[in-house]
């Protein structure tokens, strides 16, 4: 009998260190994201962007994810090299992302004096260059990111999937904490200035991005050096056998992505709706927290983007982002035992409600120092968003298409961000007079709405028994 029709072998479990090695590179990736999330709006504002323009410039980040991740997932499913199946994508993405980290805060230097006063369709050339490097950085991070998700599915047996994604969340949180705190730490611990001349980026941010590039490369190389992926024959032996009366599907190249999109499992569709509202809220927080703090807690006008107080608000936004990632790190250790006592579904619902309350509370807490309390709920939500949807999803996916389906699942992450990028600025400008705090409140409501949609996932609220039956097909 052919190997493909024989009973599949069970993947061996990995030690805790082995599971950590799988996702160590994600620490560097999330450090890059932490730097981007906490500082991209500030950098663009330093280069002259208005608050209602910020979401339009941020659109390059989710748009590149929409285009890159399913393509990378598709090709990583079919790639077998001497280096491995997913590793070539890790390395390529890390090199390009590091270049983006180095050049994004130096867009004014790249432009040079001759281009600094030139505009194209009403936007300065410096801003266009910064947007280009932001796109490069985000596209490159996406090249690395989804293969890391797929690697956990490739290497771990089903019984370790929740643990694997929880460990990944812990490492993601560590990276994000470092990235978020760096500008604040460089200023408060090393005395590096956090204010610069108009049209330039403060030195504390520039050096933070340099550090991020270094750590990103180091952690990616660590995973490449310590993880040995299964060769094709051994990987095939771990897969469930195909029915003997079912002919193998013929590959049609890139059109396979669209075919797989139409055939996505029911559970994936339902989780997609949860992801949509969750990531709409997250994008709102990342883009507008600096402006919201500057106007609501620091009392500045929306047009004041060069003062010392604005840069203090920017540092404090990064400081708070570091704290929500710290709380996410703490909660990541609790996710697996909490899900075991209740369920993955209940854990995610609880986390999203906490995130909604945390984001709503930013409106009511006027002392910036006490906003750390808001970050507790947001951290709980972030920890769960990074792991529970994937733990709920992975068992319903065909192993041979793990990469492409992880890439397609990313649609439900990037599409809400693209929509938010298109409508967020006009909403804030037309309805809120450029005061972004009210849009953060809206984001809190969407977190709670995402929690309600999680109820549609067919798994008991309490008990470990999984109900995958028809949803897996």
N, C-alpha and C positions, 0 to 999 in steps of 0.2 A: 504494500500500500504506500502511496506517495506520502512524503513527509507532511505536505500541506493538509492531508486528510486524516492524519493520525491525531491522537489525543495531544493537546498542547501541554507543554511542561510549565510548571509554576516557576516564576522568577524567584531567585533567592533573595531573601531580605538583606538589606544593607545595615551596617552598624551606624550609630549616630554620626560618627565622624564621616563615614561615607556619604550619608545624606547631606551633611553640611558641605562637603566638597562639591556635590552636585550644583549647589546654588551659591557658592561663594562669590562667583562673578556677578550675581544679582546685587550684592552689596555695592559694588562699584557702579553698576547701572543705576541703582536707586539713588546713590549719592549724586550722580549727574542729574537725575530728575529732581532731587531735592534742591539742588542749586538752581535749576531752571524754574521750578515752581515758586521758589521764594524770591527770585531775583529778576526773572525775565521782564515782568511788568516794570520794575524799577529801572532796569537797563534801558528799555524802550522809552520810558518817560525821561530819563536822563538825555536821551538822544532826540527828544522833542515830541514824543507821541502824547496826544491828549487822552484823557481817561476814557472817553467814548470810542476811541480808536483802538484801544488795547486788545479787545476781543478779536477784532479783525486781523490784527497782526499775529495773535496767538493761533489763528486758524491753521497756520502751516503745521503746527505740531500734530493735531489729530488727523489732518488731511494726509500727511505722510504716513501715519500709522495705518490709515484706511487702505492706502495703496501698497504699502510695503509688507505688512505682517502676513496677509494671506498668501502673497507670492512667496515670501521667504518660507512660510510654513509648508507650502506645496513642494518647493524644491528641496527643503531639508528632509522631507519624508522620503525623497527619492535619491538623496545624496549619500554615497558611500565612498569615502576617501581613506587614505592611509592615516589621516589625522582623526577621522571619525565621521559620524553622521551629522551632528549638530555643531561640532567645534569650529569648522571653517566659518560659520556664520557668526559665532561669538567673536572670533578674532577680527574679522573684517569690520564688524560693527564697532568694536572697541577702538580700533585705529581711527576710523572716521569720526566717531563721537568725540574722541580726545581732541582732534583738530577743531571741531566745533566749539568745545569748551574753551580752547585757547583763544580763538579768534572772535567769538561773539562779543565779549566785553571790550574788544579792541577794534570794533568796526570803524571808529573814527580814525584810527591810525591807518587801517587798510585803505580807507577812502583817500587819505592824504589831504593836504591843504587845498589842492586844486579842486577837489570835489565837495568839500564841506559845505559850500554855500549853494550848491546846485540842487534843484528839485526836479522830480519826475512825477507828473500827475498830482502835484501839490504836496508830495512827500519828499523829504530830504533823501539824498543819495545815501547818507550814513544810515538812515533807518532801513532803507532797502537792503543794504549790505548786512545789517544786523539781522534782518528777517531771513536773509539767505543762510546765514550761519546758524540761526535758530532752527531752520528747516533741516540743514545738514546734521546738526546734533540730534534732533528728534528722529529723523529717518534712520540714522546710524544706531541709535539706542534701540529702535524697534527691530533692526536687523538682529540684534543680540537677544532681545527680550523674549520673544515668543519661542525660539528654540530652547530657552531655559525652561519655560513651562512644559514644553513637549519632552524635554530630557527627563523630568521627574516622572512623567507617564511612561517613558521608555524603560527606565531603569528600576522602578520600584514595583513590587507586587501590590495588588489591590489593597491588602490589609495595611499597607504603609502609606497609602496615598494621602490621607488626611495629615499624618505626621509630616510627610514630605513637603506639602504645601504650607504647613504651619512653620516648619523650619525655614522655608523660603521666605515667609512673612517676617520672621525674626531677623533674618539677614537683610531683607529689604528695609526694615525699620532702622537697623543699625546704620546702614548707608544713608538713609534719609536724615537721620538725626545728625550725623556728621556734616552732611551737605547743608542742612538748614542752619546749623549753629555756626558754621565757619565764618561768615562775615562778621557776626556779633563777636565771636571769639577773637578774631584777628584784631578787632578794635579794642575790646575790653581787656584782653590778656596780653596783647603784643603792641598795642598803641598805634596800629596802622590806621590812618585817617579813614573816616567813612563819609567824607564830603569832598567833592571835586568841583572844578570849574564847570560852568554850563556847557553841555555838549560832550562831556566826558563821564566815565564811570569811576566811582570812588575806588581807591586802591585796595580797600579791604575786600571788595567784591572781585576785583581782578585776580588777586592772589588766591582767593577761594576757588575760582574756576581753574587756575593752574593746578592747585592741589587735587581738585576733582579729576582732572585728566590723568594725573599720575596714579592715583588710587584705582581708577577705573581700569587702566591697563594692567596694574599689578594683580588685581583680583581675577580678571579674566584669564590671565596667564596661569594663575594658581589652579583654577578649575580645569584648564586644558591639560596641565601637568599631572593632576591627581586623579582624573576620572578616565577610565577606559570604557568606551562604549562597546556594546555587544556587536560583534561582526554580523553580517547579514544572515548567515545560516543559523547562528544561535538565536538571533532576534526572531527569526521566522519560527523557530521551534517553540517560542513562548506564546505564539498567537493562537487564538481559537481557530479550529479547523473550519474551512469553508465547506458548505454543503456539497456533496458529491454531484448533485444534479444541477448545481448553479455554476454556469461558466464564469471564468474570471473576467472582470471588467477590463475593457481595452482602454488604455490611457489615451486621452485626447489633448494632452498638454494643458495649456492654460485654461481651456474650456472646462476642465475637470473641476476647477474652483467654483464655477457657477453651477455645475451639476451638483456638487456637494452642498452648496448653499441651499439649493432647493430641497435637498434631502436631509437637512439637519434634523436631529432627533427632537421630539416634542419637548423634552426637558430642557434642551438647549434654547428653544424658542421662549419658553417661560422664564428661564433665567436671563435671557436677553432683555426682557422688559424690565426686570429688576435692575440689571446693569445700566440700562438706559437712564433711569431716573437717578441712580446713585452717582453716575459719572457726570451727569448734568450738574448736580449739586457740587461735586468736587471741583469741576472746572470753574464754576462760579467763585468758589473759595480761593482757588489758586490765582485767578486773574485779578480779583477785586479786593482782596483783603488789605493790601497796602493802601489803596485809595480809601477804603472804608475806614480804616484806622486813622488815616491822616485827617479826614473830614469829621468823623464822628467822635473819636476819642481825643484827638489832638487839636480839633477846632480849626483846621485850615480850610481855605477855599479849594474847590476842585482844581483850579488852575495853578495852584502853588505846587510845583513839582521840582523845584531846585533849591528850596530852603533847607537849612540844617534840620528843622523840625520834620520835613518830609522824609529826609534820609534817616532820621531817627525812627520814624514810623516804618520805613522799609526794613531797617535792622530789626525792629521789634516784631514785624510780621514774620521774618525768617526765624527769629527766636521762638515765636509761638508755634511755627511749623515744626521746629525741632522738638518742642514739647509734645505735640500731638503724635509725632513719630515715636517719641519715647514711651508714651502711654500705649501706643500700638504694640511696641516691643513687649511691654508688660502683659498686655492682653493676649498676645500671640501664644504665650506659655499656657494661658487658661483656655484657649479655644478647643483644643483636643479633649481635655477632661470635661469641659462644659458640654461639648457636643455629645460625649459619651453618656453623660448623665441625662441629658435632655434629648437633643437631636441637632444635626447640622442646620436644619431649617429653623428651629427655635433660636439657636445661637445667632443666626444671621438677622432674624427679625429683631431681636433684642438689640443687637449692635447698631442696626440702621436707625432705630428709634432714638437710641442714645446720641447718635451722630446728628440727627435732626434737632434734638433739644440743645445740643452743644452749639450748633451754628445759630440757632434762634437766640441763644443767650448773649451772643456778641452785641446785639442791639441794646440789651438792658444793663450790661456791665460797662460802666463808663471809665473806671480806672484801668489803664492798660495792663498793669501788673496782675490784676485779678482775672484777666482773660485766660490765664493758664487753666482755670476751672473749666472754661468752655472747651479746652483742648482734650479734656478727659473723655467726653462723649465722642468727639470727632476721632480721637485715637482708637477707641473701641470699634467704631464703624470702619475705619481705615484698615485695621488688622483683619477684620472679617471679610471686607471687600477683596482683599488680596489673597484670601485663601478659601473661604467657604464656597463661593460660586464655582471654583475650580474643583474642589473636593466633591461637590454635588454633580458636577458635569462629567468628570473624567470616566466614571464607570459606564456612561451611556454612549461613549465614543468608540468607533472601531479603531483598534490599536494601529492598524496600518495607515490610518489617516489622522493620527493624533496631531501632527504638526499643522496640517491644513485646517482642521477644525478649530484648533486653538487660534489660528490666524483669523478664521471667519468669526469666532466668538469675539475677537477684538473689534469687529464692526460695532458691537453693542457698547463698546467703550468710546470709540472715536466718533461715531455718528452723532451722539448727543453733544459732544464737545464742539463739533463743527456747527451744528444748529445753534448752540449757545453762542459760539463765536460770531455768527451772523446776526443774531437778534439781540444779544446781550447789550452791546453798546448803544444801539438805537433805543432800547427800552429804558436804560439808565438815563440817557440824554433827554428823551421826550417825556417820560413819566416821573422821573426822580430828580430832574435838574442836575444830573451828574453826581448825585450823592449815592455812592455804591452800596452803602450799608443796607438799603432796602432790598437790594438784589440778593444780598447774603441771606436775609430773612426768607426770601423766596426759595433759596437753595435748601434751607432747613426744612421747609414744607415738603420739598421733593424727596428728601431722605425718608421722611415718614411715609410718603406715598410708595416709595420703593419697598418699605417694610410690609405694607399691605399687599403688594403684588407677590411678595415671597410666599404668602399663604397659598398661592396657586400651585406651588411645587408639590408633587405627589409624594410626600414623605411624612410620616407621623410627627406631630410636634414633640412627642415624648416617646422614647424607646429607640433602640439601635436598629431595629429591623428596617431594611431599606425596601422601598416599593419602586422598583425600576420597571417591571413587567413591560407594558405596552409603550411606556415612555422611551425605552431604550431602542425602539425600532421606528 
